[in-house]
């Protein structure tokens, strides 16, 4: 994290003036104009790119600095290498863009808070937003926008009732110390035998379909293990 980012509070919420989607579009516009050399831009120039007020951009900057997406000093800002890579992936492969943020934010303060709050079960948007924004200034929307950012970054998932839950890999109990298994994995063989890089490189539609299929399998297996049949 840059020196300028460290001057902000260690717990920073997104601005309520721009939705996460608009903030992502702001980064996209900066990448298109600034190019790979990460050219700095004034707040006025950034505001002009996306047609919003200077105040909206100024209020958006702290969270983007805090999370490693912007860098700079005073009233001139540029994308970080992480942010530029994100914008390029958003054009080519949305799934990989989201995985990039997940890997970079997995140890953030807001991820830790969410892990703690969701460990005991699903939460409605409002409840999780209240936990994330507890003790921090600003309107209610700031906590909600943080949950949206986390969902985009694949740090959170939703259940059938649209409540926030931990992603499947976070919700899985630790493996035992056994190094072998006595029965074939069967339907899980293709996933378990495929390198992570190959899975994450799939086109968006194939990636989402694959994850949905295996979530269904895991849910079915969990249901069977919690309701064993007698013999």
N, C-alpha and C positions, 0 to 999 in steps of 0.2 A: 504494500500500500504506500502511496506517495506521502511525502511530508505534509503536503497541503491537506490530504485526506485525514491524516492523523490529528490535525488540529480540531476536527469536528468531534462531537460526542462519540464514544465507542458504540453507542446504540442510536442509529439514525433511521428514521422512517422515510418512505417515499413522499414526494409532494402530493398534495391533494388536488393540485391545479391541472395536472395532466395524468390521464390514465396510463397504466403500464404500457398499453399498446401504443399510445401517442409518444411515450418516452422511447420506446423501441424505434418508432418511425423517426424520431429526432436523431437517434444514433445512425440510422440508415442514411439520412440526409447528410449528416456530417461526414460519413464515409464517402459518399458520392462526390462531395465537393472537396473534401480534404485529401482524399486519395491515400495511398499506402504510406506516404511520408508523414501522415498524421498531422497535417497542418493545423495550427491553432486558429480559433475563430473568436470574435468578440460575441458577447451575449446578444448584441443587437443583430449581428449577422445570423446567429443560430435562430433567433426568434423569427427573422425574415424568411428563413428556409422553410419553416413549417407553419407560418402564418399564425403565431401566437404572440402574446405580449412578452416584453422583456422580463417583467416580474415573474411570469410563469416559468421561463427558462431559469432565472436566478433561483427560484424556489426548488427547481428540479435538480440542480447541480449537486447539492450536498449528498444525496443518497447515491447518485451515480459515481461521485468521488469515493464515497464510503465503500462501495462494492467493487471498486477497481475498474469501472467502465470509462471514467473521465480522468483527466489529469490537467494540471495547469495552475496558474496563479492569478490573483486579482479578478479581472473580468474577461480573461481570454482562456479558452479551454480547448482541449483536443481529445480525441479518442485515445485510449490505451491500446496496446497491441491486442489485448484480450477483446476489447470492444470491436476493433476492426475485424478480427477473426470471426466474431459473432455475427457481424453484419454480412460478411461474405457467406457464411454458412446458412444464414437465414434466406439468402437468395437461392442457394443450391440444394440445401437439405435441412429442413426445419427441425427434424428429429435430432440431428447431430448438433445443431445450434443449441437446443435445449439441454442436451447432454453436456455440452461444454460448460454452460452455466452451472449445472448440477455439480460437476466435478470441482469447480472453483469455489462454490458457495457451500459445500457440504459441511464445513466446519465453522460457518458463520454464527454469530450470536443468535440470529433469528431462527436458524435451523436447530440449534440446541434448544431454544425455548419451545419450538414446535414439537421436537422429539419428546420433550418432557411432558408437554400438555396432551399429546396424542397417545402416549404410552398406555393410558388407562381407557382409551376408546375414542370413537369418532366425535368430532365437534362441529357444530354449525359455524358458518363463516363468522358471525358476530362474536361468538365466544372466543374463537381463536384470535380474532383481531384484537379483542380486548386484552388478552394475555400478552400479545406481541407489543402492544402500545402502552402497556401499564407504566405509569410514571413518566411518560414522554409527552411533550407538548403537541398541540395540533388537533384538528378535527378528527372525527370518527373515520372519515374516508381513508386516512393515512394507514391505519391498521389493516383495513380491507384491501387497499392496494398492495400492501406487503404480502398478504396471502395470495393475491393474484400473481405477483412476481414469483413467489415460491412454487405455485402450481405450474407456471410457465417453465421454470427451471427444473421441473420434475422432482422437486424436493417433497411435494405433497401429492396425494391422489384423492379421489372422491369415491364414496361407496354408492350403492343404489339409491340412497336417499339424498344424494348430492352433498353429504357431509364430508368434511376433510378427514382423511385417514393417512397413515404412513404408507409409502409405496411398499409393494410386496417384499422387496429385498430388505427393507428396514423392519418389517413386521415378522420376519421369519426367525424362529428360535435358533440359537447357536447350534451348529452341528456337533455331534458327539465326537469323541476322539478316534472312532473307528475309521480306518483308512480304506476298507473294502465294503461292498454291499453284497448281500446274499441273493438278491433277486434283480433281474434286469430292470432298467429304468423304463423300458417300453416306450410309451408315447413321449417321454421326456428326452429320449436319446438324441434327437436332432438338435435340441437347444443346448444340452449339456456338452455335446461334442463339437459345438461350433465356436470358434474364437470370438471374443467380445468385439474385436475390431470389425469382423465380418458382419455381425449383427447390426452394429451401429451404423454401418455404411449402407444398409439397405435403403431403398427409396422410401419416402414418407409413408405411402400407403401400405407397403409390405411390412414395414417396421411396426406400424400401429396394429395391423392385423395380427402379426405374430405375437406381440405382447398381449393383445386381447385374448388370443387363443390359449396361451399358457396361463394367463390369469384365471381363465375358466377351469383349466385342468387343476391348478393349485387349489382353487376354491372347492372343487369336487373332492379332491384328496383329503383336504382338511375336514370336510363334512363327514367323510367316511371314517376318518380316524377318531372324530369326536362322537360318533354314533356306531360303535362296533357292533356287528351282528353276532349273535350267539351260535354255537355249534352243538 
